[in-house]
Amino acid sequence: MTEQTNASSCCGSGGSCGSGTTTDVQDIGVTTVYKVSGMTCGHCEGAVSQEISALAGVTAVTAVAKTGEVTVTSAAPLDEEAVRAAVDEAGYELVGRA
């Protein structure tokens, strides 16, 4: 984990908001957005998220049925065929990267 100190403020050099604050900055890895067809509701989002989350190295998944986009954060780039298999297992179709 890396700590980052903000020496100046967004309010200018004499401002008080943010001046001298410390923020934890974590290495979040690789984020990839995929297009998935067939998702129509929250249940669909959950099914896709659950299957992709089971892949090794995945740290976060956000599926949005309305847009058909699934955002995946992982420690390293994922094999697209593994993602495709996970989406297929959930009952949907991976169209490709967004």
N, C-alpha and C positions, 0 to 999 in steps of 0.2 A: 504494500500500500504506500502511496506517495502522498506527502502533505504539500499543499501549495499555499503560500502566504500571499495575500493581496496587499501590497504595500500602499497602493493608492485606492481611491474610492471612485465609484461610478459618479459620485456627486462632485467631483473635482478634488483637488489636492487637500482642501481644508474641510471637506465634508465628513460626516460621521458615519454614514451608512456604508458598511463594507470595509471601512478603514481598519487595517490590522487584523482582519479576521483570518481564521485558518479553516480550510476546507479539505476534507478527505477526498482524494482523487483515486479511483480504482481503475485498473486496467480491465476494460470490459470485453476485450477480445474482438472478434469479427462479427459484424452485423450484416445479414443478408436478407433481402426482401424477396419472397416468392409469390407468384400468382397461383391460386388454387381455385379450380372451378367446382361448383356444386354446393358451396356453403351458403346456407340461407338463414341461419339463426344461431343463437348462443350455444345450443347443443352441438352444432356443427363445429363451431369455433373450439369448444372444449375437446371434442374428439380429435381434431387435427392437432391441437396443442399438446394433448396427452401423448399421442404417438410420436410426435417430433421430439418432445421433451425426453423421451426414453433413449434417444440416440446419444452415444458417448460424446462428451464434450459440450453438449448443449447446456447453456446456463439460463436462458430465458426464451420464451416463445409468446408472441402476441398475434392472435388471429382475428381478423375483422371480416365478418361475413359480407357486410355491405359493399366493401371494396374488393373482396376476394384476395386480400393481401395477408401474408403471414410473415412477420418479422421474427427472425431467429438470430439470437446472439449465442456464439459458441467460442470456445477457447481457441480453436483453429478452424480454418475453412472446412466445411462439411463436403462429403462426397454427395453430389447431386442425386445419384442413383439411390443412395441410402435415404435421402429425404423423400424421393419419389416413392420408394417402397413404404415408408412410414405413412405418407399421405394416402396411398392406395389402401393400406391396412385400415385406415380410418374410414374408407369408403368414398374418397374424393379423388380428384385428378390434379396432379401437379402440372401446370401449364408451362412453367419456366420461371426464370428470375424476372422480377419487375423492373 
